[in-house]
């Protein structure tokens, strides 16, 4: 086994490896497509450490522009994680990947890390879009789904603030609000943001936090508390997937907490099925 940084020219080998684990590698596949194998600190770029068995990859750990370490593979995983973090020179903000591998990756960097504001073993869901079940409000035209309008962006930023506090353990403040603003604008710029509306009023948000030609990964789904229990989140997700399917996408992935009963019920109702466990660890801010 050899461990080395991945460089331009390694895309084909990395793509083959990720395709073998398509449901658990959406962040890696999407970031590779958008950022390539260079690392200048730009959005979606990262430093990739690969474990090679001859000419084939068997493990990858990538340390991205935002501090997240994303892992895939079990062979020499700890070595790959340590090398990626060393070679990138960045602080670590969190970990994502298959749950058992996330546990190993975090342990590999030792006890000096900050405590976690979120440390979650989540259920991984997958859906072939041919099996998507359209919610009745959407099929009857009572709810419509489309990209955000310019005048809706400020409201979406506030929704994202609340989502971060409720779901990700964020602390409120000007820095968090600015991150949320950049996040929503990034979703919008990538064509990855979707709003469900009833009588022209925004009622729920859904986004794609990772996108490749054949698949999208749902993330950031949020419905204000006073509008929950009406199926609006299901409509937002389903409407986004109908649009994605029209563009040739055939599969959707998402992950959510095992204790998020309402979300689990909604995703199962849309046709998703649990296919594994996914880990998400977000470290406390310094």
C-alpha positions as CSV (number, residue, x, y, z in Angstrom):
1,X,0.0,0.0,0.0
2,X,1.1,3.5,-0.8
3,X,-0.3,6.8,0.5
4,X,0.1,9.9,-1.6
5,X,-1.6,13.2,-2.4
6,X,-3.9,13.0,-5.4
7,X,-3.0,15.3,-8.3
8,X,-4.4,16.3,-11.6
9,X,-4.3,13.1,-13.7
10,X,-5.7,11.0,-10.9
11,X,-9.3,12.0,-11.6
12,X,-10.1,8.8,-13.6
13,X,-8.8,6.5,-10.8
14,X,-10.7,8.5,-8.2
15,X,-13.8,8.5,-10.2
16,X,-13.8,4.8,-10.6
17,X,-13.3,4.3,-6.8
18,X,-16.1,6.7,-5.9
19,X,-18.5,5.2,-8.4
20,X,-18.2,1.9,-6.5
21,X,-19.6,3.6,-3.4
22,X,-21.9,6.1,-5.1
23,X,-24.4,6.5,-2.3
24,X,-21.8,7.3,0.4
25,X,-19.5,9.5,-1.8
26,X,-21.8,12.3,-3.0
27,X,-19.8,15.1,-1.3
28,X,-16.6,13.7,-2.8
29,X,-18.1,13.2,-6.2
30,X,-19.6,16.6,-6.3
31,X,-16.6,18.4,-5.0
32,X,-14.3,16.6,-7.5
33,X,-16.5,17.6,-10.3
34,X,-16.7,21.3,-9.2
35,X,-13.2,21.8,-7.8
36,X,-10.9,19.2,-9.4
37,X,-7.7,17.9,-7.8
38,X,-6.1,21.3,-7.1
39,X,-6.3,23.1,-3.8
40,X,-6.0,26.8,-3.8
41,X,-8.5,27.2,-1.0
42,X,-11.4,27.9,-3.3
43,X,-14.9,26.7,-2.7
44,X,-15.2,22.9,-3.1
45,X,-11.4,22.5,-3.5
46,X,-9.5,20.2,-1.1
47,X,-6.4,18.2,-0.5
48,X,-7.0,14.5,-1.2
49,X,-4.9,11.7,0.3
50,X,-5.3,8.4,-1.4
51,X,-4.3,4.9,-0.3
52,X,-3.2,2.9,-3.4
53,X,-3.1,-0.8,-4.0
54,X,-1.1,-0.9,-7.1
55,X,-2.9,1.4,-9.6
56,X,-6.3,1.2,-7.8
57,X,-7.5,3.4,-5.0
58,X,-8.9,1.7,-1.9
59,X,-9.3,4.7,0.5
60,X,-9.6,8.4,0.2
61,X,-9.5,11.2,2.8
62,X,-10.0,14.7,1.6
63,X,-9.6,17.9,3.7
64,X,-11.7,20.6,2.1
65,X,-11.7,24.4,1.9
66,X,-14.2,24.7,4.7
67,X,-12.2,22.5,7.1
68,X,-14.4,19.4,6.6
69,X,-12.6,16.0,6.4
70,X,-14.6,13.6,4.2
71,X,-13.6,10.0,4.2
72,X,-14.3,6.8,2.2
73,X,-12.6,3.5,2.6
74,X,-11.2,1.4,5.5
75,X,-7.7,0.5,4.4
76,X,-5.1,2.6,6.1
77,X,-7.8,5.2,6.8
78,X,-6.1,6.7,9.8
79,X,-2.9,7.3,7.8
80,X,-4.8,8.9,5.0
81,X,-6.7,11.3,7.3
82,X,-3.5,12.4,9.1
83,X,-1.7,13.0,5.8
84,X,-4.6,14.9,4.2
85,X,-4.8,17.3,7.2
86,X,-1.0,17.7,7.4
87,X,-0.7,18.4,3.6
88,X,-3.6,20.9,3.6
89,X,-2.3,22.9,6.5
90,X,-5.9,23.8,7.6
91,X,-7.8,23.5,10.8
92,X,-10.4,20.7,11.0
93,X,-14.0,21.8,11.3
94,X,-15.7,18.4,11.2
95,X,-16.0,15.0,9.5
96,X,-18.4,13.3,7.2
97,X,-18.6,9.8,5.6
98,X,-19.8,6.3,6.4
99,X,-20.4,6.3,10.2
100,X,-17.8,3.7,11.2
101,X,-15.2,5.4,9.1
102,X,-16.0,8.8,10.6
103,X,-15.5,7.4,14.1
104,X,-12.0,6.1,13.0
105,X,-11.1,9.4,11.3
106,X,-11.9,11.5,14.3
107,X,-10.0,9.2,16.6
108,X,-7.0,9.3,14.3
109,X,-6.4,13.0,15.0
110,X,-6.4,12.5,18.7
111,X,-7.8,14.2,21.8
112,X,-6.5,17.7,20.9
113,X,-9.6,18.5,18.8
114,X,-12.3,20.8,19.9
115,X,-15.5,19.2,21.3
116,X,-18.3,18.5,18.9
117,X,-21.4,20.7,18.5
118,X,-22.9,17.9,16.5
119,X,-21.9,14.3,16.6
120,X,-24.5,12.2,14.8
121,X,-24.9,8.7,13.4
122,X,-27.6,9.3,10.8
123,X,-29.6,7.1,8.5
124,X,-28.6,7.2,4.9
125,X,-31.6,7.2,2.5
126,X,-31.6,6.5,-1.3
127,X,-34.3,6.8,-3.9
128,X,-34.4,5.8,-7.6
129,X,-36.4,8.8,-9.0
130,X,-38.6,6.4,-11.0
131,X,-40.0,5.4,-7.6
132,X,-40.7,9.0,-6.4
133,X,-44.2,9.4,-4.9
134,X,-45.5,12.8,-5.6
135,X,-47.4,14.4,-2.6
136,X,-51.0,15.2,-3.4
137,X,-50.8,19.0,-2.8
138,X,-48.1,19.1,-5.4
139,X,-49.9,16.8,-7.9
140,X,-53.1,18.8,-7.5
141,X,-51.4,22.1,-8.0
142,X,-52.2,23.4,-4.5
143,X,-48.4,23.8,-3.9
144,X,-45.8,24.8,-6.5
145,X,-42.1,24.4,-6.3
146,X,-39.5,26.5,-8.1
147,X,-36.2,28.4,-7.6
148,X,-36.1,31.3,-5.2
149,X,-36.9,34.7,-6.4
150,X,-34.7,37.7,-5.6
151,X,-37.1,39.1,-3.1
152,X,-37.2,35.8,-1.2
153,X,-33.4,35.6,-0.5
154,X,-33.4,37.6,2.7
155,X,-36.2,35.4,4.2
156,X,-34.3,32.3,3.2
157,X,-31.2,33.5,5.0
158,X,-33.2,33.8,8.2
159,X,-34.6,30.3,7.6
160,X,-31.0,29.1,7.2
161,X,-30.1,30.7,10.4
162,X,-32.9,28.9,12.2
163,X,-32.0,25.6,10.5
164,X,-28.4,25.9,11.7
165,X,-29.3,26.6,15.3
166,X,-32.0,23.8,15.3
167,X,-30.1,21.2,13.4
168,X,-26.4,21.8,13.3
169,X,-25.8,23.3,16.8
170,X,-24.8,26.7,15.5
171,X,-24.5,29.7,17.8
172,X,-26.5,32.8,16.7
173,X,-24.5,35.9,15.8
174,X,-23.3,38.1,13.0
175,X,-20.8,35.6,11.8
176,X,-23.3,32.8,11.6
177,X,-25.8,35.0,9.7
178,X,-23.1,35.9,7.2
179,X,-22.2,32.2,6.7
180,X,-25.9,31.5,6.1
181,X,-26.1,34.3,3.6
182,X,-23.2,33.0,1.7
183,X,-24.6,29.5,1.9
184,X,-28.0,30.5,0.4
185,X,-26.3,32.5,-2.4
186,X,-24.2,29.5,-3.2
187,X,-27.2,27.3,-3.4
188,X,-28.9,29.9,-5.7
189,X,-25.8,30.3,-7.9
190,X,-25.6,26.5,-8.5
191,X,-29.3,26.1,-9.3
192,X,-29.5,24.0,-6.2
193,X,-32.2,25.9,-4.2
194,X,-35.9,25.2,-4.3
195,X,-38.9,26.8,-2.6
196,X,-42.3,25.4,-2.0
197,X,-45.1,28.0,-2.2
198,X,-48.7,28.0,-1.4
199,X,-50.8,31.0,-2.8
200,X,-47.4,32.6,-3.7
201,X,-46.2,32.4,-0.1
202,X,-42.9,30.5,0.6
203,X,-43.7,27.6,3.0
204,X,-40.6,25.4,2.8
205,X,-37.0,25.1,1.5
206,X,-35.1,22.2,0.0
207,X,-31.6,22.2,-1.6
208,X,-29.0,20.0,-3.2
209,X,-25.8,20.0,-1.1
210,X,-24.1,17.8,-3.6
211,X,-24.8,17.4,-7.4
212,X,-23.4,15.1,-10.1
213,X,-24.9,14.3,-13.5
214,X,-26.7,11.1,-12.3
215,X,-27.6,12.0,-8.7
216,X,-28.4,14.8,-6.2
217,X,-28.1,14.8,-2.5
218,X,-30.8,16.6,-0.5
219,X,-29.8,18.9,2.3
220,X,-30.9,21.9,4.3
221,X,-34.7,21.1,4.2
222,X,-36.5,23.6,6.4
223,X,-40.1,24.5,7.2
224,X,-40.9,27.2,9.7
225,X,-42.4,25.7,12.9
226,X,-45.8,27.3,12.4
227,X,-46.1,25.7,9.0
228,X,-45.0,22.1,9.9
229,X,-47.2,19.1,9.8
230,X,-48.8,20.2,6.5
231,X,-46.6,18.2,4.1
232,X,-44.8,21.3,2.7
233,X,-41.3,19.8,3.2
234,X,-42.3,16.8,1.2
235,X,-43.5,19.0,-1.6
236,X,-40.3,21.0,-1.6
237,X,-38.2,17.9,-1.9
238,X,-40.4,16.2,-4.4
239,X,-40.7,19.3,-6.6
240,X,-36.9,19.6,-6.6
241,X,-36.5,16.0,-7.6
242,X,-39.1,16.3,-10.5
243,X,-37.0,19.2,-11.9
244,X,-33.7,17.2,-11.4
245,X,-35.2,14.1,-13.2
246,X,-36.1,16.3,-16.1
247,X,-32.4,17.1,-16.4
248,X,-31.4,13.5,-16.5
249,X,-30.8,12.8,-12.8
250,X,-31.9,9.2,-11.8
251,X,-31.1,8.9,-8.1
252,X,-31.3,10.9,-4.9
253,X,-29.5,10.5,-1.6
254,X,-30.0,12.2,1.8
255,X,-29.2,11.5,5.5
256,X,-31.1,12.5,8.6
257,X,-30.9,11.9,12.3
258,X,-32.3,8.7,13.7
259,X,-34.4,10.7,16.2
260,X,-35.9,13.0,13.5
261,X,-39.2,11.2,13.4
262,X,-41.0,13.7,11.2
263,X,-38.3,13.9,8.6
264,X,-37.9,10.1,8.4
265,X,-41.6,9.7,8.0
266,X,-41.6,12.3,5.2
267,X,-38.8,10.7,3.3
268,X,-40.2,7.2,3.5
269,X,-43.5,8.5,2.2
270,X,-41.7,9.9,-0.8
271,X,-40.2,6.5,-1.6
272,X,-36.8,6.7,0.0
273,X,-35.3,3.6,1.6
274,X,-32.6,3.3,4.3
275,X,-29.4,2.0,2.8
276,X,-26.8,2.5,5.5
277,X,-25.5,4.8,8.2
278,X,-23.8,8.1,7.6
279,X,-21.7,10.1,10.1
280,X,-21.7,13.9,10.5
281,X,-19.4,15.5,13.1
282,X,-19.2,19.3,13.4
283,X,-16.6,20.6,15.8
284,X,-17.2,23.6,18.1
285,X,-16.0,26.9,16.8
286,X,-12.9,28.3,18.4
